[in-house]
Amino acid sequence: MDFGVSKPERPKPAHPSEKWAATARQALLYALPLAFVALIAGQWLDADFVMLRDSEQQQSAQMADELGATGASAVAEISAVAWADIARAEADQPHSASRLWQVVYGYNLNLLILQRKGERTVFPPEDPLAMPKMWEEKLRALSDVADLLRDGDQLNGWFPHISGEYYFECRRSGAGATRVENCIALSSKQIFPALFVALDVKANRMPNGSFRLRDPFDRVVWRHGASTASHQAFMLSGALHNWVVEIAGAPAPRRGALGRLALAAPLALFWLLLVFQARRAQNALRAEISARADLATRLSHDLRTPLANLKLYAELISRKAGGPEVDRYCAVLMEEIDRLDVLAGETIFKNDAFSRLEPKKSAADPGRLAKSILARYQNLLAASGSHCELECAVDKSLCFDANAFERILINLIDNARKYAPGRICVTIGWEDGMLSMAVRDFGGGAPSPSQGGSHGLGLAIVGELTRANGGGFSLSGADPGLCARATIRAEAEGKGR
């Protein structure tokens, strides 16, 4: 007996997008309470943790100040001794110059001295026989520093050299002819031993600390202790200004509430991972579809012009049954077939023909290559009411990507033929390692790009080919018409290999 009760229908399978949406909603439900717990826990920990962190930072800053003062004092003491030695040597007149050389050699040439009065260099004397060769570059750097001084200035700092850093001090007094400049520079070989001993003594009084010292050129020159904790950087002043001391103290205080947050963190990370994976999958799918469509469009565009040329010569062959003309047309057809084969190999068998394009350079004559291209397309140009004039300023073979050159020139000529048929001027040049191709149209009868017509996909292909070959592409008005100019890198034959 039928009571009129129908059987329930089977539910339809959910669409993949609906599954992703359901997963995201479920993950969001887990994330909301976790975010609330994290907010409450953060407020709870903020009071004591921030206080402990600030205390630790203040302690590190105090240690950095003490280390910096110790290091600067050690450098200043060494510098003061050098100034005193120089002063004693200058007091011995009239033998001060020879005494100054004795001071320099007493420092094993680790001390540079520069003395100038007015525009004249007093020491070292401008005598190539008296000055050690290794001094020339160092004194040049010291002279550049002295040139920056103003009246009454005292300047100190560091400059690099292949033999090590140099600490300099420069003083200037007077003006004009009475101006006096005194500069010294001490090598790191003279300073570092005493500096590191002073820093070691000071660091030994700071237990549970790990220290590093960086010079102004970002090189670690001194270490003390070891720590797995992150280091905090502090800038130094005085004789060590622009130096940085990095300190890693005791491990940071442990947060007691981290255990409570440990359950929420994996769920929050899982939610973020789900969202990230969903977005990445969608983006990858869209990118793949776009890349395939773009590849097909480019391939279709690149093959359209030679196919049209093949059709034209096929018609000519059918009209002329044999003879030299037929042989010439067949030769052109074979060249076009070879070009189609190369284009298919580069565009179809490579997943990404442009982003992975590697220029294949070979020796070729750009002028002959351009003439060959124009000869092949002479009838196609004539069929559209166009004719090309070639001007080539290159009379020798170069090393460049001939295939890219051919594709660029064909696309530029074909773009002018399509949108501005008529007279077309082609100019080939080579300058500063760049091979240039300029194709100018004169407006013609059809709408040109300057009159609002499309520039064509060919110009986009030209732009990518030129960038792949280290060149560039530009389009400018020529009044009348337009001039498209493309460049690729080319070297003289033999040099590029």
C-alpha positions, 0 to 999 in steps of 0.5 A: 500500500502506498502512503504517499511517502517519497524516498529521500534524494541523495545529496549532490556532491559538494563543489570543491570551492564549497569544500574549501569554504567549509574548511575555512569556516571551521578553521575560523571557528577555531581561530576566534577563541584562540585569538581571544585567549591570546589577547587575554594572555598578552594583557596578563603577561605584559605587566611583568614581562615588559618590566623585566625586558626593559630592565635587561635592556638597561643593563645591556646598555650600561655594559655597552657604555662601560665597554665603549668607554674602556675601548675609547680610552685605550685608543685615545691613550695610544694616540696621545703617546703618538702625539707626544712622540711627534712633539718631542721629535719636532722640538729637535730643530733643525733635525725635526724631519729626520726625527719624525722618520725615526718615530715612524720607523719606531712604530714599524711604519704603523704610524702615518704623519701628515703636516701641512702649512698653507698649501705646502706639505711639510711632512712627509717631504715630497720625495719619492725616494724618501717615502715608502711606497706602501705609504702613498695610498694611505697618505692619500686617504689621510689627505682627503680627510684633512681637506674636509677640516675647517678652522679650529676643527678636530676630527677623528675616525677610521678608514679601511686599508688592505693592511687593516683599519687605520685610526686617524686624528686631524687638527687644524688651526689658522687660515690662509697662508698661516693655516696649519694641519696636523694629522696622524693615523695609527694602524690596527696592528698598533692599536688592536693588541692593547685595545683587546687586552683592555676589553678582555679585562673589562669583560671578565668583570661582567659575568654571564655576558657574551660580547662582540665588537664590530668595526665601522666596516661591519667586521667582527674584530673581537669576541668574548664569551659565547651565548645562544641568545640573540645579540643586541647592538649598541653604537659607541662614541669617542675614539670608537664612534661608528663602532658597534658592541653587541651584547647577549646577556642572560637568557630572557625570562620565561613566560609562565603562560606560554604553556597555556598558549601552546594548545592555541598556537598549533590550531592558529598555525593550522588555520593560517596554513589552510588559508595559505594553501587554498590561496596558493592553489587558486593562484597556481591554477589561474597562473597556469591557465593564463600562461597557457593562453598567453603561450598559445596567443604568442605562438599563434602570432609568431606563426601567422606571418610566415604562414601567410608568406608560405601561402603567397609563395604557394600561389606563385608556385602554382602559377609558374610550373618550373624554372628558376623562379620556382626554384627560388620560391621553393628555397624561400618556402624552405627557409620559412619552414625552418623558421617555423620549426625553430619557433615551434621548438622554442615556444612549444617545447619550453613551458615558458619561452620568454622567462627562461629564454637564454640567448644563443649567440653566434657570429653573423653579419647583421646587414646580410641577415636583414637583406635576407629577411627583406628578400623573403618578405618582399612579395608579402610587403608588396601584396599589402602595398608596402616596400622597405628601404634598408640602411645598414651601418654595420659592415662586419660580422658580430656575435649576437642572437641571430634568431632573436634578431630575426624575430624582432625585425620581422615583428617590427616590419610586420607591425608597420605593414599591418597598421601603416602600409606604404614606405617603410625604412629599416636602419641597422646600426651597432654602437657601444656593444648594442645592435640596433634595429629601427623601423619607421613607417610613414602613416600609410593608408590604414590607421597607424598606432599614432592614430589610435590603431592597435600596436599589435602583439608583435611589439610586446614580443619584441619588448620581451626579446630585447630584454632577454638579450640585454637591450631595450625597446622604444616607440616614438613619433616620427611625424609622420608615422612612428619609429620603433627602435629595438636593441640587443647586445652584440660583441665583435666577432671573437670577443663574445666567445 
